[in-house]
Amino acid sequence: MRSRRLPAGALAVGVATAVLVSGCGSDDDWSRPHAKPTAVGALGSGFSDPAAPPAPEATITPRPGSWDAVRPPAGYRVVLLTAGEDPQTRTLVSSVTKWAEEADASLKTIKATKRDEFIPSIVKAMELAPDLIISAGNDLIDPLALVTPNHLDQRFLVIGAELAEPTHNVTAADWTGASFRGEGLGMSSSYDPATFTAERAGRAVRAGVAAVLNGLTGIVIWLD
């Protein structure tokens, strides 16, 4: 896959406009050194085949509930990166926030409100050096496709959408009705806002985080 480089100076333009709007969960001080997180609990049978790990860009369909025993360690550092005020995005944001509270994760939220803030918001999220950046909102897909190949050490999880050509650091949790892959491909004919329920979005967050914690990255987790 061809790596897409950021235009010169793109990272510096408007970085200050990426707004940290909230934080919740653990009182972890992000300025202190932080050990590499490991999963608490193990994936159940049917999540994936340990003898044949999924290839890059593969799609897996885990057995429902096979991720339920996995959780992050307390203080797991997560940035929720979001753009858009549509009901689907609000549902995703709410689900990530609820998951962080239940998992005792340390969550910071960065919200981009204008198109020229999308890339700076991703940069701001990376500058916080989280264990994981979770993206919610279709508007961020094309900017993520531009930025993520150049920052392979940072892990990303996209909820309710996916990148057309993800690198190994970008995982997606998706379902029929939520398979937006970028403006160049247009909206899928199966796109259905009604499929963005709190229950499904919550499953997507939990399954996606479980995959990342177990090193199953660069893939699409299909939840139908």
Phi and psi restraints in degrees (value plus and minus 20) as a CYANA .aco file:
   2 ARG   PHI     -97.1   -57.1
   2 ARG   PSI     108.8   148.8
   3 SER   PHI     -95.1   -55.1
   3 SER   PSI     114.8   154.8
   4 ARG   PHI    -120.9   -80.9
   4 ARG   PSI      95.0   135.0
   5 ARG   PHI    -105.3   -65.3
   5 ARG   PSI     125.4   165.4
   6 LEU   PHI     -90.2   -50.2
   6 LEU   PSI     120.7   160.7
   7 PRO   PHI     -79.8   -39.8
   7 PRO   PSI     129.1   169.1
   8 ALA   PHI     -75.1   -35.1
   8 ALA   PSI     109.1   149.1
   9 GLY   PHI      63.0   103.0
   9 GLY   PSI     -23.8    16.2
  10 ALA   PHI     -83.1   -43.1
  10 ALA   PSI     -54.2   -14.2
  11 LEU   PHI     -88.2   -48.2
  11 LEU   PSI     -46.4    -6.4
  12 ALA   PHI    -106.7   -66.7
  12 ALA   PSI     -40.2    -0.2
  13 VAL   PHI     -95.8   -55.8
  13 VAL   PSI      98.0   138.0
  14 GLY   PHI      51.7    91.7
  14 GLY   PSI      -1.5    38.5
  15 VAL   PHI     -77.1   -37.1
  15 VAL   PSI     -53.9   -13.9
  16 ALA   PHI     -85.8   -45.8
  16 ALA   PSI     -35.8     4.2
  17 THR   PHI    -102.4   -62.4
  17 THR   PSI     -31.2     8.8
  18 ALA   PHI     -92.7   -52.7
  18 ALA   PSI      95.6   135.6
  19 VAL   PHI    -122.8   -82.8
  19 VAL   PSI     104.1   144.1
  20 LEU   PHI    -100.6   -60.6
  20 LEU   PSI      91.4   131.4
  21 VAL   PHI    -122.4   -82.4
  21 VAL   PSI     -38.1     1.9
  22 SER   PHI    -185.5  -145.5
  22 SER   PSI     145.8   185.8
  23 GLY   PHI    -171.0  -131.0
  23 GLY   PSI     125.6   165.6
  24 CYS   PHI    -175.0  -135.0
  24 CYS   PSI     156.2   196.2
  25 GLY   PHI      70.3   110.3
  25 GLY   PSI    -162.2  -122.2
  26 SER   PHI     -80.7   -40.7
  26 SER   PSI     133.9   173.9
  27 ASP   PHI    -107.1   -67.1
  27 ASP   PSI       0.8    40.8
  28 ASP   PHI     -70.2   -30.2
  28 ASP   PSI     113.5   153.5
  29 ASP   PHI    -107.7   -67.7
  29 ASP   PSI      88.5   128.5
  30 TRP   PHI     -89.5   -49.5
  30 TRP   PSI     -30.8     9.2
  31 SER   PHI     -99.0   -59.0
  31 SER   PSI     -34.5     5.5
  32 ARG   PHI    -106.3   -66.3
  32 ARG   PSI     135.1   175.1
  33 PRO   PHI     -76.6   -36.6
  33 PRO   PSI     129.1   169.1
  34 HIS   PHI    -157.9  -117.9
  34 HIS   PSI     103.8   143.8
  35 ALA   PHI     -87.1   -47.1
  35 ALA   PSI     130.4   170.4
  36 LYS   PHI     -81.0   -41.0
  36 LYS   PSI     106.1   146.1
  37 PRO   PHI     -92.9   -52.9
  37 PRO   PSI     127.4   167.4
  38 THR   PHI    -147.1  -107.1
  38 THR   PSI     134.4   174.4
  39 ALA   PHI     -87.8   -47.8
  39 ALA   PSI     122.8   162.8
  40 VAL   PHI    -120.5   -80.5
  40 VAL   PSI      99.6   139.6
  41 GLY   PHI      71.9   111.9
  41 GLY   PSI     155.4   195.4
  42 ALA   PHI    -149.8  -109.8
  42 ALA   PSI     132.0   172.0
  43 LEU   PHI     -85.8   -45.8
  43 LEU   PSI     122.4   162.4
  44 GLY   PHI    -104.5   -64.5
  44 GLY   PSI     151.1   191.1
  45 SER   PHI     -79.5   -39.5
  45 SER   PSI     115.3   155.3
  46 GLY   PHI      77.4   117.4
  46 GLY   PSI     -22.4    17.6
  47 PHE   PHI     -91.4   -51.4
  47 PHE   PSI     -71.1   -31.1
  48 SER   PHI    -176.1  -136.1
  48 SER   PSI     152.5   192.5
  49 ASP   PHI    -113.4   -73.4
  49 ASP   PSI      89.0   129.0
  50 PRO   PHI     -78.8   -38.8
  50 PRO   PSI     -47.9    -7.9
  51 ALA   PHI     -99.0   -59.0
  51 ALA   PSI     -35.9     4.1
  52 ALA   PHI    -161.7  -121.7
  52 ALA   PSI      56.9    96.9
  53 PRO   PHI     -76.6   -36.6
  53 PRO   PSI     125.8   165.8
  54 PRO   PHI     -82.3   -42.3
  54 PRO   PSI     120.5   160.5
  55 ALA   PHI     -92.6   -52.6
  55 ALA   PSI     139.9   179.9
  56 PRO   PHI     -73.8   -33.8
  56 PRO   PSI     118.2   158.2
  57 GLU   PHI      49.9    89.9
  57 GLU   PSI     -12.0    28.0
  58 ALA   PHI     -93.0   -53.0
  58 ALA   PSI     140.4   180.4
  59 THR   PHI    -133.2   -93.2
  59 THR   PSI     108.9   148.9
  60 ILE   PHI    -138.1   -98.1
  60 ILE   PSI     132.0   172.0
  61 THR   PHI    -141.9  -101.9
  61 THR   PSI      70.0   110.0
  62 PRO   PHI     -85.9   -45.9
  62 PRO   PSI     131.8   171.8
  63 ARG   PHI     -82.8   -42.8
  63 ARG   PSI     112.2   152.2
  64 PRO   PHI     -72.9   -32.9
  64 PRO   PSI     111.9   151.9
  65 GLY   PHI      64.5   104.5
  65 GLY   PSI     -23.5    16.5
  66 SER   PHI     -89.6   -49.6
  66 SER   PSI     -28.7    11.3
  67 TRP   PHI    -123.9   -83.9
  67 TRP   PSI     -21.1    18.9
  68 ASP   PHI     -83.5   -43.5
  68 ASP   PSI     -48.1    -8.1
  69 ALA   PHI    -104.5   -64.5
  69 ALA   PSI     -23.2    16.8
  70 VAL   PHI    -119.2   -79.2
  70 VAL   PSI     114.6   154.6
  71 ARG   PHI    -165.5  -125.5
  71 ARG   PSI     138.6   178.6
  72 PRO   PHI     -98.2   -58.2
  72 PRO   PSI     141.5   181.5
  73 PRO   PHI     -86.6   -46.6
  73 PRO   PSI     135.0   175.0
  74 ALA   PHI     -77.1   -37.1
  74 ALA   PSI     117.6   157.6
  75 GLY   PHI      64.8   104.8
  75 GLY   PSI     -11.6    28.4
  76 TYR   PHI     -73.2   -33.2
  76 TYR   PSI     104.6   144.6
  77 ARG   PHI    -110.7   -70.7
  77 ARG   PSI      98.3   138.3
  78 VAL   PHI    -150.1  -110.1
  78 VAL   PSI     115.9   155.9
  79 VAL   PHI    -128.6   -88.6
  79 VAL   PSI     105.2   145.2
  80 LEU   PHI    -111.7   -71.7
  80 LEU   PSI      96.9   136.9
  81 LEU   PHI    -126.1   -86.1
  81 LEU   PSI     102.0   142.0
  82 THR   PHI    -160.4  -120.4
  82 THR   PSI     130.9   170.9
  83 ALA   PHI    -171.0  -131.0
  83 ALA   PSI     116.4   156.4
  84 GLY   PHI      91.5   131.5
  84 GLY   PSI     126.7   166.7
  85 GLU   PHI    -136.1   -96.1
  85 GLU   PSI      -9.2    30.8
  86 ASP   PHI     -88.5   -48.5
  86 ASP   PSI     137.3   177.3
  87 PRO   PHI     -78.9   -38.9
  87 PRO   PSI     -53.5   -13.5
  88 GLN   PHI     -83.3   -43.3
  88 GLN   PSI     -66.3   -26.3
  89 THR   PHI     -85.4   -45.4
  89 THR   PSI     -59.7   -19.7
  90 ARG   PHI     -82.5   -42.5
  90 ARG   PSI     -57.3   -17.3
  91 THR   PHI     -83.8   -43.8
  91 THR   PSI     -63.9   -23.9
  92 LEU   PHI     -81.6   -41.6
  92 LEU   PSI     -65.9   -25.9
  93 VAL   PHI     -80.4   -40.4
  93 VAL   PSI     -65.3   -25.3
  94 SER   PHI     -80.7   -40.7
  94 SER   PSI     -59.2   -19.2
  95 SER   PHI     -88.5   -48.5
  95 SER   PSI     -59.3   -19.3
  96 VAL   PHI     -86.1   -46.1
  96 VAL   PSI     -62.5   -22.5
  97 THR   PHI     -82.4   -42.4
  97 THR   PSI     -63.5   -23.5
  98 LYS   PHI     -84.0   -44.0
  98 LYS   PSI     -63.7   -23.7
  99 TRP   PHI     -79.7   -39.7
  99 TRP   PSI     -64.3   -24.3
 100 ALA   PHI     -80.9   -40.9
 100 ALA   PSI     -59.9   -19.9
 101 GLU   PHI     -84.8   -44.8
 101 GLU   PSI     -63.6   -23.6
 102 GLU   PHI     -90.0   -50.0
 102 GLU   PSI     -53.7   -13.7
 103 ALA   PHI    -109.6   -69.6
 103 ALA   PSI     -21.0    19.0
 104 ASP   PHI      36.6    76.6
 104 ASP   PSI      17.9    57.9
 105 ALA   PHI    -103.0   -63.0
 105 ALA   PSI     134.3   174.3
 106 SER   PHI    -114.5   -74.5
 106 SER   PSI      87.9   127.9
 107 LEU   PHI    -131.8   -91.8
 107 LEU   PSI     112.0   152.0
 108 LYS   PHI    -141.0  -101.0
 108 LYS   PSI     123.2   163.2
 109 THR   PHI    -138.1   -98.1
 109 THR   PSI     110.9   150.9
 110 ILE   PHI    -138.3   -98.3
 110 ILE   PSI     104.9   144.9
 111 LYS   PHI    -136.9   -96.9
 111 LYS   PSI     106.4   146.4
 112 ALA   PHI    -120.5   -80.5
 112 ALA   PSI     109.3   149.3
 113 THR   PHI    -127.9   -87.9
 113 THR   PSI     -34.3     5.7
 114 LYS   PHI    -153.0  -113.0
 114 LYS   PSI     135.8   175.8
 115 ARG   PHI     -77.2   -37.2
 115 ARG   PSI     -58.6   -18.6
 116 ASP   PHI     -95.3   -55.3
 116 ASP   PSI     -19.6    20.4
 117 GLU   PHI    -117.8   -77.8
 117 GLU   PSI     -28.5    11.5
 118 PHE   PHI     -82.0   -42.0
 118 PHE   PSI     -75.3   -35.3
 119 ILE   PHI     -85.1   -45.1
 119 ILE   PSI     -66.0   -26.0
 120 PRO   PHI     -77.3   -37.3
 120 PRO   PSI     -52.8   -12.8
 121 SER   PHI     -87.7   -47.7
 121 SER   PSI     -57.5   -17.5
 122 ILE   PHI     -84.4   -44.4
 122 ILE   PSI     -63.0   -23.0
 123 VAL   PHI     -80.3   -40.3
 123 VAL   PSI     -66.3   -26.3
 124 LYS   PHI     -79.3   -39.3
 124 LYS   PSI     -61.2   -21.2
 125 ALA   PHI     -82.0   -42.0
 125 ALA   PSI     -63.5   -23.5
 126 MET   PHI     -86.7   -46.7
 126 MET   PSI     -55.0   -15.0
 127 GLU   PHI     -82.9   -42.9
 127 GLU   PSI     -45.0    -5.0
 128 LEU   PHI     -95.1   -55.1
 128 LEU   PSI     -30.6     9.4
 129 ALA   PHI      34.2    74.2
 129 ALA   PSI      32.5    72.5
 130 PRO   PHI     -97.2   -57.2
 130 PRO   PSI     147.0   187.0
 131 ASP   PHI     -89.6   -49.6
 131 ASP   PSI     -51.6   -11.6
 132 LEU   PHI    -173.7  -133.7
 132 LEU   PSI     119.9   159.9
 133 ILE   PHI    -128.3   -88.3
 133 ILE   PSI     103.1   143.1
 134 ILE   PHI    -125.3   -85.3
 134 ILE   PSI     107.5   147.5
 135 SER   PHI    -124.8   -84.8
 135 SER   PSI     114.1   154.1
 136 ALA   PHI    -153.5  -113.5
 136 ALA   PSI      98.0   138.0
 137 GLY   PHI     106.7   146.7
 137 GLY   PSI     107.1   147.1
 138 ASN   PHI     -82.1   -42.1
 138 ASN   PSI     -47.3    -7.3
 139 ASP   PHI     -82.3   -42.3
 139 ASP   PSI     -39.8     0.2
 140 LEU   PHI    -110.1   -70.1
 140 LEU   PSI     -27.9    12.1
 141 ILE   PHI     -83.7   -43.7
 141 ILE   PSI     -71.1   -31.1
 142 ASP   PHI     -84.4   -44.4
 142 ASP   PSI     -63.4   -23.4
 143 PRO   PHI     -80.2   -40.2
 143 PRO   PSI     -58.9   -18.9
 144 LEU   PHI     -84.8   -44.8
 144 LEU   PSI     -59.4   -19.4
 145 ALA   PHI     -81.3   -41.3
 145 ALA   PSI     -50.2   -10.2
 146 LEU   PHI     -98.2   -58.2
 146 LEU   PSI     -60.7   -20.7
 147 VAL   PHI    -107.0   -67.0
 147 VAL   PSI     -63.9   -23.9
 148 THR   PHI     -81.7   -41.7
 148 THR   PSI     -53.0   -13.0
 149 PRO   PHI     -85.3   -45.3
 149 PRO   PSI     -37.3     2.7
 150 ASN   PHI    -115.1   -75.1
 150 ASN   PSI     -18.3    21.7
 151 HIS   PHI    -159.4  -119.4
 151 HIS   PSI      45.6    85.6
 152 LEU   PHI     -91.9   -51.9
 152 LEU   PSI     -34.0     6.0
 153 ASP   PHI    -103.0   -63.0
 153 ASP   PSI     -31.4     8.6
 154 GLN   PHI    -118.5   -78.5
 154 GLN   PSI     108.0   148.0
 155 ARG   PHI    -109.4   -69.4
 155 ARG   PSI     118.4   158.4
 156 PHE   PHI    -146.5  -106.5
 156 PHE   PSI     126.6   166.6
 157 LEU   PHI    -149.3  -109.3
 157 LEU   PSI     101.1   141.1
 158 VAL   PHI    -120.4   -80.4
 158 VAL   PSI     107.5   147.5
 159 ILE   PHI    -128.2   -88.2
 159 ILE   PSI     109.0   149.0
 160 GLY   PHI      55.6    95.6
 160 GLY   PSI      -4.0    36.0
 161 ALA   PHI    -187.5  -147.5
 161 ALA   PSI    -198.5  -158.5
 162 GLU   PHI    -178.2  -138.2
 162 GLU   PSI     139.4   179.4
 163 LEU   PHI    -106.5   -66.5
 163 LEU   PSI     122.2   162.2
 164 ALA   PHI     -84.0   -44.0
 164 ALA   PSI     -58.4   -18.4
 165 GLU   PHI    -153.7  -113.7
 165 GLU   PSI      55.8    95.8
 166 PRO   PHI     -92.6   -52.6
 166 PRO   PSI     124.8   164.8
 167 THR   PHI    -104.9   -64.9
 167 THR   PSI     155.2   195.2
 168 HIS   PHI     -86.7   -46.7
 168 HIS   PSI     -32.1     7.9
 169 ASN   PHI    -112.4   -72.4
 169 ASN   PSI     -19.4    20.6
 170 VAL   PHI    -138.3   -98.3
 170 VAL   PSI      97.0   137.0
 171 THR   PHI    -132.2   -92.2
 171 THR   PSI     128.6   168.6
 172 ALA   PHI    -148.4  -108.4
 172 ALA   PSI     126.4   166.4
 173 ALA   PHI    -141.1  -101.1
 173 ALA   PSI      98.0   138.0
 174 ASP   PHI    -160.2  -120.2
 174 ASP   PSI     153.0   193.0
 175 TRP   PHI    -179.6  -139.6
 175 TRP   PSI     145.5   185.5
 176 THR   PHI     -81.6   -41.6
 176 THR   PSI     106.9   146.9
 177 GLY   PHI      84.3   124.3
 177 GLY   PSI     -26.8    13.2
 178 ALA   PHI    -159.2  -119.2
 178 ALA   PSI      14.1    54.1
 179 SER   PHI    -122.1   -82.1
 179 SER   PSI      22.7    62.7
 180 PHE   PHI     -86.2   -46.2
 180 PHE   PSI     113.5   153.5
 181 ARG   PHI    -147.7  -107.7
 181 ARG   PSI      -4.5    35.5
 182 GLY   PHI     100.8   140.8
 182 GLY   PSI     136.6   176.6
 183 GLU   PHI     -82.0   -42.0
 183 GLU   PSI     -54.8   -14.8
 184 GLY   PHI     -82.8   -42.8
 184 GLY   PSI     -45.6    -5.6
 185 LEU   PHI    -117.6   -77.6
 185 LEU   PSI     -30.2     9.8
 186 GLY   PHI      53.3    93.3
 186 GLY   PSI     153.6   193.6
 187 MET   PHI     -97.7   -57.7
 187 MET   PSI     113.3   153.3
 188 SER   PHI     -81.2   -41.2
 188 SER   PSI     124.1   164.1
 189 SER   PHI     -84.8   -44.8
 189 SER   PSI     -38.7     1.3
 190 SER   PHI    -112.3   -72.3
 190 SER   PSI     -17.8    22.2
 191 TYR   PHI     -80.9   -40.9
 191 TYR   PSI     109.0   149.0
 192 ASP   PHI    -162.9  -122.9
 192 ASP   PSI      86.3   126.3
 193 PRO   PHI     -76.5   -36.5
 193 PRO   PSI     -47.2    -7.2
 194 ALA   PHI     -87.1   -47.1
 194 ALA   PSI     -37.1     2.9
 195 THR   PHI     -98.9   -58.9
 195 THR   PSI     -29.0    11.0
 196 PHE   PHI    -104.6   -64.6
 196 PHE   PSI      54.2    94.2
 197 THR   PHI    -115.1   -75.1
 197 THR   PSI     139.1   179.1
 198 ALA   PHI     -81.8   -41.8
 198 ALA   PSI     -57.4   -17.4
 199 GLU   PHI     -85.4   -45.4
 199 GLU   PSI     -66.6   -26.6
 200 ARG   PHI     -88.8   -48.8
 200 ARG   PSI     -61.8   -21.8
 201 ALA   PHI     -83.2   -43.2
 201 ALA   PSI     -58.2   -18.2
 202 GLY   PHI     -83.5   -43.5
 202 GLY   PSI     -61.7   -21.7
 203 ARG   PHI     -82.2   -42.2
 203 ARG   PSI     -59.6   -19.6
 204 ALA   PHI     -82.7   -42.7
 204 ALA   PSI     -62.8   -22.8
 205 VAL   PHI     -83.5   -43.5
 205 VAL   PSI     -68.9   -28.9
 206 ARG   PHI     -85.1   -45.1
 206 ARG   PSI     -64.4   -24.4
 207 ALA   PHI     -86.1   -46.1
 207 ALA   PSI     -60.7   -20.7
 208 GLY   PHI     -85.0   -45.0
 208 GLY   PSI     -64.8   -24.8
 209 VAL   PHI     -85.0   -45.0
 209 VAL   PSI     -60.3   -20.3
 210 ALA   PHI     -79.9   -39.9
 210 ALA   PSI     -60.6   -20.6
 211 ALA   PHI     -84.3   -44.3
 211 ALA   PSI     -66.4   -26.4
 212 VAL   PHI     -81.3   -41.3
 212 VAL   PSI     -64.8   -24.8
 213 LEU   PHI     -83.0   -43.0
 213 LEU   PSI     -44.2    -4.2
 214 ASN   PHI    -120.5   -80.5
 214 ASN   PSI      -6.8    33.2
 215 GLY   PHI      55.7    95.7
 215 GLY   PSI      -7.2    32.8
 216 LEU   PHI    -113.9   -73.9
 216 LEU   PSI      63.5   103.5
 217 THR   PHI    -141.1  -101.1
 217 THR   PSI     147.2   187.2
 218 GLY   PHI      55.4    95.4
 218 GLY   PSI      -1.3    38.7
 219 ILE   PHI    -146.1  -106.1
 219 ILE   PSI     152.0   192.0
 220 VAL   PHI    -130.1   -90.1
 220 VAL   PSI     108.4   148.4
 221 ILE   PHI    -120.4   -80.4
 221 ILE   PSI      94.3   134.3
 222 TRP   PHI    -117.4   -77.4
 222 TRP   PSI     108.5   148.5
 223 LEU   PHI    -127.7   -87.7
 223 LEU   PSI     -15.7    24.3
